[in-house]
Every structure is written in structure tokens, then in C-alpha cells.
Amino acid sequence: MRYPAQLKVGIVGGGWNGCHIALELRKQGHRVSLFESKPDIFQGVSGNFGIRLHKGPHYPRSKATRDSCREALDKFCETYPELVVHHESAIYAHGEKDALGNPFKVSDDAFRKVCHESPDCATIDPQSAGFENLLSAYNLDEPSVAIGDRLRTFFKEKLGIAGVHLHLNCSVEKIESLGQKSLIQTDDGQYTFDIVINATGYTSLLPQNIAESLPVDIGITHQVCIALVYEDQHPQNKPLSFIVMDGWFPCVMPVIDSHEPVQKKYILTHGSHTILRSFDSHEKGLSFLKGLDDDIVSNKIRPECEREITRFWPKFLDRFHYQGWKGNVLAKLKTTSEFRSSLTFEKEGVIHVFPGKVSNVITAAEEINVLISDILRRRYSSVREFNGVRFTTTSAFHINSQEIGDKPKQGENHTSNLQTFAAIFAAS
């Protein structure tokens, strides 16, 4: 069975999944076009919030998520060493009570075991490190990934060298299946591809009633999330990160958006205070986000977040000074364990990607290769199936199906309408 050596592939969405998949498919010799509705790539969640390269402890209640993070991390670091930023320290701490007075969701012993799933994990004394109200704390060799202009510049160069055709400021209105081809309809024209990949972050262009077709009844929520931006007044040679687990707790992460030797920009997020609302559609979330302003964030949200971070890191505000905020709408799975890996599936020749963590782009691309192979196998297979009946592509069922299905009308002068025997008896 021989497949086409070179496919024409259209990818919608210029974030981490779209750009990584584009490069991987170009390595295999396929012709790739990438469509992005914004003026540049990495303008959405990937370019603003995709910071942490997880080793796993952020998800103490989902072993599957931890495993997927660790499995993809080494491959990711090997693939994109220019974008990986190592830390002076990456501290995971276990809080006594969260912002709502709730106790932790996992025991201290369970959290310790989760952190020590990473061989490099080192136990630290919270008080000696300047922290309070913590049961325990651990330092891991967990890096960050670059975002913003540094990320965009890197990928535009890579995509250009690879020969990926970029369509920027190009809004895709629909994806339509044309049998063995798929059509991308944009605001400036139509494009036909052998394979189309929807990497819009599960925000648009999904098949109707897709939830009813999936093998698992998944729940999706679109969360309006913001991050408070701070400047480090005493930056070190390497950045740091600090997160308190497991519940409504604060998190401090570096923002690596340039090649400056010393990084000063950080964001502060919180498990409850910076996740502002959840909606059943991306559009509703964007509408809410547009209604936010500096007064609401500065007077209502910032005080709560700073009260929380100083509860665990009393001298945080002595070192970090507030600069502003940024926000976005994130599609998330609704699961008890906070499962956060990516999901890929194909329907009617179009492959869809539900985003997980940044390093999960490695896994998503690998799964897409398998799905593409399956699409080609079905398209070019020497056996066809219809309602459970199989027949070869060389059979008349396949080659002459239209002619076979074209039936004579009743009463038409046609041999199949002859009733010679009945006519003889009628005449006698």
C-alpha cells in the first residue's frame, strides 16, 4: 500500500501546538500552511501564560498528568534548548490552610512523595528560607520556558527556515470536509488541504455536537484568568519560582520574554483570586475579560493576592513591586483530579487538539502522526467498508459504484423489466 510521500497540511492556530506541529510535519517533507487570526504568532495563551515546564508536583492528585509531564519534559528540553530557562530555585511548598480557610487537599506525606518522584528533589526548611505557614517545602530542578517576543522571534525564524507558509491576520471562518480533502474558508479566500489540524486551543471550529461523539464524556470550561505583573528589585543571575499547594494558594513565576542576562519580570497568580469566572464558551469569556479595567484589578483583586502571598512569603513586597496585569481565557477540562494533559482526536478528516501543558506539545505531535497515518490508511486502503461489509478497491463495488447504483425506472424499456414468461401465458 503506497501513500503520498508529501501531504498538503493546513494548521489553524499559531500557538505552541500549531507551531511545533508545523515544524515536525515539515521535517517529514509535508507542505505546511499555518493560519493565525492575530497579527503575529504566540499572541494568545501560549505567548503569555505558557511559562512552567512541569515536572509534576503541581498536580498531586493526578498521577496521569504528572507522568505525562515528566515523559515529555526531556524531549522538550532536547528539542527547544534555546527556550528553556533554568532556575536558581523552583520551590513547591505545602500550605496549612488556603485562602478560604480550607485544609490542604492532599496529606503532607502524599505531597512529599509526589515531590520526590523527581530524583533531584531537595527538602528545605521553610523558616530558614524566609517562609511561614507552611507544612513543608521542596526545591526541584524545574525550568521555565520563554514567552513573549523571545518566543515569537525564535519561532518565526524557525518556521521561515523550514518553509512553513504563514497566514497572519487571517481569520478562519470554517473547516469543511470534502471527502478525501478538507477546505479552510478564511476571510480572504479558500484553501484545500489533504489534512487539516485545528490547534486553536479548543476555542473554535469544532464539529457540531462533538461532546456526544467522544469516547469519554468530557466537561469543558472557559476560564477568565489574569496574572499580576511585578518587577524584582533584587534579581539574581537565575530566576526563581515559588508555588504553594494544594488548593486556593498563590504562585510566583518568572516572565522570560527577552534575552536580557538578568530577568526582573514576574507574575503572581492565585488558585482562586485570579481565576475570575468560568463560562461555557470562549466568546463569553472574552466578553467578560474586555470589561475588566485597572481599577477593578488594583482595588479588588490585587489586595487579596498580595495578602495571600505575604501570608507565606512575608517579605515578598519588599522585593517585588507591582507593575500591572494581563489576562486571557483558557479552555480547561473539568476533572476532580485536575487532569491537565493534551487530548487529540480526528473526526471527518480533521484533527483537533485540546491543549495540555507546554511540554505536552511533544506528545500531541506524536499522536497526530499516528492519526495522519490512520487517515491515509483509510483513504488509500485496498479494502473498503460500508455498514460492516468489506470489499476491495479493485472491485466493481468501488470502481463502478455509480454505474451500479443507477437503476432503470419502473416501466422503462429495459431487460430488467421484461416479464416474457408472464406475457406468454397471458397471451394464451
N, C-alpha and C positions, 0 to 999 in steps of 0.2 A: 504494500500500500504506500503510495508516494504522495506526500503533502507538498504544497507550495513552499519553496525554500524561503521566500520573502513575503511577509504579510504587510498589508497596509493597515496600520493601527491608529485609531483616534482615541485620545485620552482627554477627559474633561476634568479640570481641576488642577491648578498649579501649586499645590501644597506638597508636603513630604511624600505622600503616596504617589501622586501624579508624576512628580519629577523623578523620583527614584525608579519607578516602574518604567518611565520613558527611557532612562539610561540603560536599564537592564535589557529592555527589548531591542534597543539599538545595538547592544553588544552581540545579540543573536542575529543581527543583519536585517531586522524588520524596519520598514519605513514608518516613522512615528510623527504624528502631529499632536501638539498639546494645546488645548483651549483653556484660556483663563479669562473670566469676566472682568477682573480688575486690571488696572494699568500695568501691573507687574506681578511676578510670581511671589509666593510666600507673603501675601498681604492679609491672610486670614489667621486662623488659629495657629497653624504651623509656624508662621513667622513671628508670632507674638507671645504664644503661651507654650510652645513645644520646647521646654527647657531641660527637663530632667531626663537623664538616661538611667532608667530604673534598674536596680539590682534585685528589687523585690519587697523590701520591708514596708514600703508604702501600702502594700496590700496584704496585711497579716491574716485576713480572713479568706483569701483566695489563693490557694496553692497553685492553681492553674495559671493565674496571672503572673505570679512570681516565677514559675518555671518558664513561661514564655518570654518574660523579660530577660532572664539570665541566658536562655538559649540563644536569643538574638543579639545580645549585647556585644559579645566578642566579634561576631561577624560585622556588626555595625561599625565598631571601632576600627576594624581592619579596612572596611570599605571607605569610611569617611574620617580618617585620622586628622585631617585639616580642620574639622569642625568640632572635634572632641576636646573639651577643656577640663583638665584635672584640677581637683580641689586641694586646698590646704587641709580642709576637714569637711566631711559630709555627715552631720550628726543627726541620728534618729533618736528621739527621746520618748519616754513613756510617761504621759501626764497622769496626775492623780485624778483630777476632775476637769471636764471640758467646760466650754463657755456657758452651757445650760445647767451646770452642776451635776451632769451625769458622770458616772464612773466609766472607766475605760471599757472598751468592747472586747478586748482580749486580755487574759491574765498577764502579769509581768513575766512569768515563766515562759508562757507561749510566745510573748514578744521577743524575749531573749533568744529563744530557739530560732525564730524567724530571722532575726538579725544575723545570727551565727550560721545561717545557711551559706553566707558568704565567708570564705576562709580568711579573708583579710579583716574581718570584723574585730574591733578592739573595744573593750569595755572602758568607759571613762567615768570619773567621779563628777556628778553634776555640779555640786557646790564648788569644787576646785576650779571648774570651768566657767563659773560665774552664772550658773542657772539655779532656779528654785522651783519648788512644787513639782518635782519630777521623781518618779519611782526609780528610773534607770536611764542610762544614755549610752549610745554606741557610736563609734566612728567607723565609717566604711569608706573604701576607695571607690566612691560612686561619682562619676564625672557629670558635667553638663554638656549640652550641645549648643552651638552658636545659633543665634536667631537674627532677625532684622536685616540690615544692609549687608552684614558679613555673610549671612546665609544666602541672600539673593545674589550677591556678586559671584559667589562661588558657583552656584548652580547655573546662572546664566552663561558663565564661561564654559562649564562642563556640557551643558545642553547644546551650546553653539558648536563646540568642537565635535560633539557626537553627531551633529546634523539633524537634531530634532527641530521640526518646524513649529515655531511658537506663534500662536494667535492670541495676542493680548488685547484687552478691552473688547473682547469678543464674547457676547452673551449667548450661550446655547439655550435654545428655546425648547427643543425636544430631541429625543433619540427614537428612531423608528426602525423596527426590524423589517428587512426586505428579503426574507428567506435566507440565502447564504451571504448576504451583505447587510450592513446597518447604515442608516442615514443619520448624520448630525445636521440638524437645522439650526442655523445661527441667525443673528440679526443682520448679517451681511451676505448670507448665501447658504448653499447646501454642499455637504461633503459626504462622499460614500467611502466606507471602510470595510475591510474584511472582519475586523474585530473592533469593538468599542468598549472602553473601560470608563466607568463612572467613578471618579475619585473626588467627588465634591464634598466629602465628609458626611455623606448620608443626609444631605440637606435638600437635594433636588433631583429631578429626572428619574425618580424611582417608578417601577411598574405599579399600576393600579392594584390595590388590594394585595400588595406584596407580603404583608404580615401573615396573611392566610395561606400563602404558598410555602413559607419557610418551614424547615423540618422542626424548628423549635419556636414556641410562642414567645417571641422576644418583646420586651417593652422598651420603648424609646422615649426619652425626654430631651428637650432642647433647653439647656440651662444658660441663663444670662450670668456670666461670670466677669468680675472685674479684678484687677490687681493694682495695689497701691505701689507707686514707684518711689524709691528712696535712693539717696546718694551716700556712699560710705565715706566718712570723713577721715578714716584711718585705714585705707586699703593696704592689703598685703600683696606679696608677689603672686599668690594664687588666691582665687576666690574661695568662699565658704558657703555652706548651706546648713540650715537648721530647721527641722520639722518635728513637731510634737504629735504623737499618735495616742490612741486611736479613737477618733470621734470628732467633735467640733473644736479643733485645735488650730493654731497658727503654723505658717510655713514661710521661711525666708529663703529666696533663691537668687543667684546672680543672673544678671541680664548681659550675656556676652554678645553684643551686636556690632563690635568693631575689632580691629586688630591692635588696639591700644595695649601696651605692655602691662598696665595696671588697670583692672576693672573696678569701677566705682558704682555702677548702677545695679540696684537690687529691686526685687518685688516682694511685697508682703501679701499673702493671701490667707484666707481663713476658711475652715471647713463649713462654717455656716454664714458668717457675716459677709463674705464676698461672693457667695453663690446667691444671687439676689432673687431670682424667680425661675420656675420651671414651666415650660409651655409644651403643647402638643405639636407645635410646628416651628420651623426655623424662622419663618416670616414674622410670627407673633413675637418671638424673642428679639428680633432685630428692631421691631417697632418699639418695644419697651426700652431697649438699650438707647435708642435715639432720644428718648425722653429724659435720660439722666443728664445731670449737669454738675458742675464743680461744687456748687453749694450743697447739693444733696450728699455727695460723696464726702466732702470735707466736714460737714456738720453732723451727719448721721452715721456714716459708715466708718470713716477714719478713726473717730474716738474709740469705737468699740474694738476695732482691730488693734489699736495701739495699747489699749487697756489689757487685751489678751496677751500680746507678745511680751509686754513688760511684766506680766504675771509670772512668766517663765524665764525671761531674759531681762532682768531689771534695768540694765544699762544700755538697752537697745537704742533708745532715743538719744543717748549721749554720743553714739557713734553714727547713727543713720538719720539723715534729715529728709523730710518729705518733699517730693518734687511734683507729684501729680498722680494721675491714674490712667489706666487703659482698660478696655473691655471687649468682650466678644461673646458669641453664642456657640456653645459646644453641644454636640449631639452625644448623649451618653446612654448606655444600656441601664435599665432599671433592674438591678440584681441585688439580692440580700448580701452577698459576699463582696460586692463592689468589683465584680469581674470586669477587666479592662483590656483584654486582648482584641486584636482586629478580627473581623469576620469578612470572608469573601465568598461570593456565590455568583452563579451565572443564570440568567433567565432570558430566553429567546435570543441568544447570541450576544447579549450584552453582559459584561462582568461588572459587578458592583462591589465596592469596598467600604465596609464600616470601619472607621479608624480606631486604632487602639493607642498604645504608647508609641513614641517616636521610633524606637528600635524595632517595633513590630512591622515596619515597612519592609524589612528583610523577609519576614515570614509571608507577608501579603504578596510580595512579588513572586516568591517560590510557589505559592498556591495558584497564582494567576497563570504561571507557566503550565501547571497541570491542567487547569481549566481550559486554556487555549488548546492544548493537545487533545483534550476530550472533544472540544468543538470541532476541530479538524478531523478527528477520527469519525465523528458522526457525519460530517459533511462529505468526506471522501471515502467513507467505508464502502467496501464491496458488498455489504449486506444492508438492506433497509428493513425497517419495521413499521407496521401500521396496525394498530389495535391488537398487538400481540402476534401478528403474522409477519414472518420474515421472508425476504426474497432478495435475490442478488441484483446488483446494479446493471448486470448484463441481461437480465430477464426482460420480457415484454412488459411485465408489470411496471417496470421502471422506465424503459426506453420508449414504449408505445402507450403509456398510460392514458394520454389524452385521446388517442385514436380509439383505444379500447373502450373508454368511457363515453364516447359519442354514439348514442344509441338511436336506431331508427324510430320514427314516430309510429304510433298505432295507426294501421290502415295504409301506411306508406308502401309503395310497390317495391318490396324488398323480400329477399329469400327467407328471412327470419319470420316474415309474416305469412308465408304460404301455409295453406291448410288443404293440400291437394287430396289427401285421403278422405277428409270430410266432404270435400266438394264432389268427389266421385260418387259417394253414397247418396249425397243429396240429389245428384242428377238421376240416379237410378230409382 
